[in-house]
Amino acid sequence: MYVCYVDEAGCTGALPGPGSAVQPVFTIAGLMVRQDQIAGMTNELIQLKKRFYPNLLPSNSRYHDWMNAEIKGSEIRKLARSSARNNRRFAYSVIHEVLQVIASHDGKIVGRVFIKQFGQSFNGTAVYSSSVQRICADFQNLLATQNARGLVIADSRNKAKNANISHSIFTQWYSANGNPYPNLIEVPSFGHSDNHAGLQLCDMICSALLFPIAAELCCLSHMTDLTHCHAQHSTLRTRYGQTLRNLQYRYSVNTVWLGGIHLSDPLSNRHSADLFT
């Protein structure tokens, strides 16, 4: 049995122009983990929080209360661009440990990164739905190769958005052409990140790594509003690009490589591999 945790970073609004403060990147990823690794992964994440944020909760807090105390990837992203060296070093240490937790429990990552075009519409509903379908297809391949069953748990947004995503998989599941995800035991379910270590780790991948790396790589030279782009974030690619590359789940179908992290960049025409080099 495997679980695929899905989270995203960035908004689904259109980007009016280079001077806009709208987030120029939208990224969504799935973290795929074998069921028997989840308990160990959860305990290691709690230990990480206690080590790096010892004052996050009162000293008399129960051990499992630390699951509710989230370290948000967006906050780590801010520290990674700080003018204070100690802040940057702290962020790098947290990211390093997060990647170690994922790697030590054989976690694998798939997902998509979208760079928005100036003045063009950005259909967030279609982008999110097609991305989850792609993640489910990649997850299905993993499950089939392992002769295993699986469940998708996505970070909850709101009822209407959640229902739309589940229904997009439901309609494929009961298509006249057959179920493309036979190894999934149900359509995607939705959880709150404060109850799932997998969602919190996936948030770190999306918010603290993929989003800032893509914003610096693809958008920095085009944007005049630098709210979401910073040259310092190139260090994230230098430090962690190879590790991210190695954590991808990739597979070949008829000599075509699928899975992994796919970059769609109409702004700078960068390729997916550029995220890691």
Secondary structure, 3 states (H helix, E strand, C coil): CEEEEEEEECCCCCECCCCCCCCCEEEEEEEEEEHHHHHHHHHHHHHHHHHHCCCCCCCCCCHHHHHCCCCCHHHHHHHHCCCCHHHHHHHHHHHHHHHHHHHHCCCEEEEEEEECCECCCCCHHHHHHHHHHHHHHHHHHHHHHHCCCEEEEEECCCHHHHHHHHHHHHHHHCCCCCCCCCCECCCCEEECHHHCHHHHHHHHHHHHHHHHHHHHHHHCCCCCCCCCCCHHHHHHHHHHHHHHHHHECEEEECCEEEECEEEECCCCCCCHHHHCC
